[in-house]
Amino acid sequence: MPLSGLDEIPLIGLGTFRLKGNAVQQPLRDAIHLGYRHIDTAAIYRNEKEIGFALQELYKDASFQLARSDLWITSKLSPYDMELPRAALLETLSHLQVEYLDLYLIHWPGIARKPSSSPLNKQLRLEAWNMLNEAKREGLVRHIGVSNFTPNHIQELIAETEYGIEGAFIQMEVHPWYWRDAMEIHSCFLEQNITMVGYALLAEGKLLAESSLTALDQIAQRLGASRVQVTLAWAMSKNWGVLVRSQNPEHMRLNLETLSLVSSLTAEDCTAIDKTSSPNNEEKQCWDPRIVT
């Protein structure tokens, strides 16, 4: 997946949402051992310190032969820290014990403890975006972007900041029941050379619980794969990166093997999966940024 013609982000990343405190350390170690090189965290996940400690231990372990430069580390500015974004970034760097982040995102377009209609939401996210660009220029972050932003929120960054969004990352919820918003953003801002990364690919567990997913199951049977693997491959076939969370090493391995499955999906397969939902019945499972002005 080209990134501004410079380098590449690993297509599959380890998500660490809900892996709080020490619960993140063994999954991180297992993931690195299996070959994961993209680690996604956030200040609001409350696990940056533990990730930083675990990575330092892995660097010291000769059996891993791991260096900081081998990894892509993503973190995010908390909606609780939007008024002091630079201080929040410096704290994240300290917690993770790194000199720079590969990617830093504004986690949410709104401000914690403020009404979704507050004019402060727009003011502070524009100010935060300016700070991220300055941090990139200083070398504190290599790449920047936003998470859970709508097309309108993104358009504001183009129209009302001096930096625009050239080469930015957009991270958002993506799964067979909710993918058209991501496609709209990808299409609308393609000229800005954005990179899309999806999370919640399992639709908060719905992908595993739903009994009537004929298209997915038929494709999975033909390819000798699982629903999860086919779904990850479907998202990657759209040139989107994906984040997957697991504490099970076997599931981690199977998720990573999906990279080899992407080329086996046909255009007809992808269209069939697209039709899991229609434009009038998409089902968002996570937070809805459309309420934030």
Steps between C-alpha positions, in 0.01 A plus 500: 500500500696808384535783748582831332752312286729462803441174685236250608292426807456131587157404366403308815548660839446377855220697664531542877163654590368344824838339574561715805805500718697178525240315290667641188852371562469130411283559190753757383786256550310225316412733213858618451620139509251410224610788280271793581681830462217754530388573857193722545429663834353825638533712810142420595572124490718544813759250386775715348731457801463123492559488125811713542632271772424184299674637192811587700512142623464370144781722374726346766397142414753377245263230376270766352774702325262796518585869463278806529545562127335164427170616648216728398352648818170689485343694785221754532420832664229449762183712489584581863827664391387713207570826682866404555587281201875554501531407867291190430729396214811544713341290775419225248859499376620472859259218585595302190872574556548614141648810340238508227171343392448357155141626506308734731125545458235729644286228655160671487363823349341610827621610840438291812249647745373751242166488316524350153364830367762718673696733268809401701499164322589656168735760645708252695519231233628759251757617755595140572546433129736796474698363796526155339644658187752695707597182687552326167727780386701463823540124451293403804261314269563365151140499381173644626129451453157482659272230635120494489470820295217557252556639150388842629753491784774409255396769253539759777864399539552576133304825493585650838859405582819594320616140473220306331498120516753394236628152587281471810368179654130447567411229753137397537254219563474263203317167461250341259207677670669840494749588228345762271610796713859379476463458125356852471792648691753300301343614173447864598854556621691268268681794342642584843671159502333388822541154649203320656527267801198309627417381850209293642518265200299242696221754567546463876448124474199506267706340223545188712151490651290557187367173358389611152809624317468285190737696277779513757461134588500386137814699426666374817418138413636537147825654623541273802492804726290641784245781501750718681775436246270569205381823662854622561597412144191682368601820681861475385384444142364856516854622582415554865721398788333304781534477877423175677493432873559160652657345808509158334828426316329259260244763402783750456677259267187438293433873475852564375468222242214697343761702311542208261123471453439846352605401148260203508191718537326573172314819412180296525596389852551859612172613347316217677651602835416865429135395471494376861351844560321748277531880502177524700577243769864544597560419867768693683613311809728758663491870580330731251698819421216643292352649819810718552487847343 
